[in-house]
Amino acid sequence: MAPRTADPDTANPADALDALDRRLVCALQVDGRAEPGRIAAALGVSARTVTRRLARLRETGVVKVVVQPRAVDDAVGALLLRIRVLQGRVAAVADALADRSDVPFVDVMLGGQEVGAVLVSDQAGRDGLLYRQLPVTGAVTETTVYAVLHLFADAAQWHAGLLTPEETAALTPHPTTPQPTTPPPTVPAPVAAKDDPLDRALLAALTEDARSSAAALATAVGAPESTVRRRLQRLAAAGQLRTHVTVDPRLLGMAVDANLYLALPPGRLAAAGTALAAHPQVHGVVATSGPHNLMAAVFCPDHAALYRFTTEVLGPLGVDRMETVIVARAVKRAGARVVLPKP
């Protein structure tokens, strides 16, 4: 009989990354495009070690770094979906949603009968999914939809917190400040990235792999490397190169991933959302429509820590009502599939 392999949805992968691997992931969370030499200098290890470790993490698919659009551009009006599915059909529904380019986040919830997803689409794409594609599958029993009304924090802002303040500061990219000129030159206004074909091509390539070098990007988009470097500097200065590290949180010691649907009095909503956005365990906070007016996504080391979060953090905020939904498996985050190392 062949040896039985561990189920990736139930196995504990916490030991799959050692302490240095986790710190490297944290370095990428601070700056997804940081060069190995800068990471090495900040963490006190050799550049060769950083290069080798990052290559292994990326080649195995355990870690993927992507450029995430400015969340405020897409978040308001996006839809949070809670899809109830017949037993045994959840994997097929989750995979079908993850295959869509307008669905950047997909989770399977504990219990195996609910899929959570984020839909960022126009009206035609929204209506097609909600009113035609999901109902005709025969596997969906109920869909609850929340519209995002305000963004307090998104996934790209979350750091696992395994670096010292000095290491974080050394890795934090500094905004490019234009040098003053006298008199100011008369030049055309810069073209927005969404309206410039080369910028769009660069952002599309970086959405697949944010750590692509300028040389690789030049080849991919068919432009001179010097031009690509200038465009990257301009995009970075405009805040367009926000990176997100896609990695299973359990690999960073966060065994519990939960979505908290909260109801607060309107007068407390803004203060509560702002406070939660600043909390180190929170990796997303939005105000929503529906019976709950605030949703917070949190990472916790274990269930006891989740309990402490609800009592010690949420309690003082004046939450009237709460529903806790625990994520069993992250399928897709920030547009990239989440991969666990093979046991």
Buried (B, 14 or more C-beta within 10 A) or exposed (E): EEEEEEEBEEEEBBEBBEEEBBBBBBBBBBBBBBBBEBBBBBBEBEBEBBBEBBEEBBEEBBBBBBBBBBBEEBBBEBBBBBBBBEEEBBBEBBBBBBEBEBBBBBBBBBEBBBBBBBBBBEEEBBEEBBEEBBEEBEBBEEBBBBBBBBBBBBBBBBBBEBBEEEBBEBBEBEEEEEEEEEEEEEEEEEEEBEEBEBBEBBBEBBBEBBBBEBEBBBBBBEBEBEBBBEBBEBBBBBEBBBBBBBBBBBBBBBBBBBBBBBBBEEEBBBEBBEBBBEBEBBBBBBBBEBEBBBBBBBBBBEEEBBEEBBEEBBEEBBBEEBEBBBBBBBBBBBBBBBBBBEE
